[in-house]
Amino acid sequence: MIKEKMCEIFNKNKNMQLLYIILITGVVIILIANSALLKDNKQSLHKSTDAIIDNSDNLQKELSHILSQIHGAGRADVMLTYEQTGEKHYASDITNEKNISTDGGASARSQSQSKQTSKLVTMSKEPLLVKQSYPRVRGVIVVCDGGDDIQVKADITNALKAVLDVDDHKISVFARN
């Protein structure tokens, strides 16, 4: 029954057939473009997560290198723990729409609707990064050859406090076996 009505409406007018074909083609193109954008956004998210992990590894290596140069420390290994993963803030184009409708009958009524849409600003198919905050260090463990010396522990703790802005009770220095 429904199929017959659809065929009747579709076959009535040749101009309507052309309009329906254009409409269906447009919907298919939009769906394909949307799925491609979602795939690009997922790949971008994986890249940014990998970059944060790489930054953490690089920081630990740099700290190990610099701490091993402290007098009496010897070879040093550093482990950092973080409170969270950090944040990235991207530029967005925000559009506000407000619709107000009034009913002019005997009982005057008015309705208002507001809608806010946000669209990500991109440059060269990459989202435009406005601000990036790195994860905050929660704690530090250092294992070094001179970790049993009180002065070496104090020097390493002071160096880490200065570089990472971490309280000294969140820093542990141990001697290597």
Secondary structure as the mmCIF struct_conf table of DSSP 4:
data_model
#
loop_
_struct_conf.conf_type_id
_struct_conf.id
_struct_conf.beg_label_comp_id
_struct_conf.beg_label_asym_id
_struct_conf.beg_label_seq_id
_struct_conf.end_label_comp_id
_struct_conf.end_label_asym_id
_struct_conf.end_label_seq_id
HELX_RH_AL_P HELX_RH_AL_P1 ILE A 2 LYS A 12
HELX_RH_AL_P HELX_RH_AL_P2 LYS A 14 LEU A 67
TURN_TY1_P TURN_TY1_P1 SER A 68 GLN A 69
BEND BEND1 ILE A 70 ILE A 70
TURN_TY1_P TURN_TY1_P2 HIS A 71 ALA A 73
BEND BEND2 ARG A 75 ARG A 75
STRN STRN1 ALA A 76 TYR A 82
BEND BEND3 GLU A 83 GLN A 84
STRN STRN2 GLU A 87 TYR A 90
STRN STRN3 SER A 92 ASP A 103
BEND BEND4 GLY A 105 SER A 107
STRN STRN4 ARG A 109 LEU A 120
STRN STRN5 THR A 122 MET A 123
TURN_TY1_P TURN_TY1_P3 SER A 124 LYS A 125
STRN STRN6 GLU A 126 PRO A 127
STRN STRN7 LEU A 129 SER A 133
HELX_LH_PP_P HELX_LH_PP_P1 TYR A 134 ARG A 136
STRN STRN8 VAL A 137 CYS A 144
TURN_TY1_P TURN_TY1_P4 ASP A 145 ASP A 148
BEND BEND5 ASP A 149 ASP A 149
HELX_RH_AL_P HELX_RH_AL_P3 ILE A 150 LEU A 164
HELX_RH_3T_P HELX_RH_3T_P1 ASP A 168 LYS A 170
STRN STRN9 ILE A 171 ALA A 175
#
